[in-house]
Amino acid sequence: MNSLNIIVDFSTYMYFRELKDLARYDAFSRCTIFQGHPGFRECDSFLDKSQSLNCVYDMFEFVLSVEQDYGC
C-alpha cells in the first residue's frame, strides 16, 4: 500500500466517521422531541456506511419538513 492509498483511506475513514456522528446527533439529540412524527426514524448506534447515509438523508428530509410545517 503506497502513501497515497493510506491518505485516501484515512480521509474516507474520517468522512465516514463524521457521517456517523451526524446521523447519531440528528437521530438522538436534535430530533428526539419529534419522535411521534411519522417522518422520524431512529438510528442505531452501530451503523454501516449505507445506513449512515440513509439516516442522514432521512433526518435531513425530516428537519426540512418540520421547518416547513412550523415555519422555522
DAURSUL-V303238 format. One record per backbone hydrogen bond with DSSP energy under -1.0 kcal/mol. NH is the residue of the N-H (numbers start at 1). CO is the residue of the C=O. If there is no record, write none. Layout:
# DAURSUL-V303238
NH,CO ; NH,CO
This chain:
# DAURSUL-V303238
6,2 ; 7,3 ; 8,4 ; 9,5 ; 10,6 ; 11,7 ; 12,8 ; 13,9 ; 14,10 ; 15,11 ; 16,12 ; 17,13 ; 18,14 ; 19,15 ; 20,16 ; 21,17 ; 22,18 ; 23,19 ; 24,20 ; 25,21 ; 26,22 ; 27,23 ; 28,24 ; 29,25 ; 30,25 ; 31,26 ; 34,31 ; 35,32 ; 37,34 ; 40,37 ; 52,48 ; 53,49 ; 54,50 ; 55,51 ; 56,52 ; 57,53 ; 58,54 ; 59,55 ; 60,56 ; 61,57 ; 62,58 ; 63,59 ; 64,60 ; 65,61 ; 66,62 ; 67,63 ; 68,64 ; 69,65 ; 70,66 ; 71,67 ; 72,67
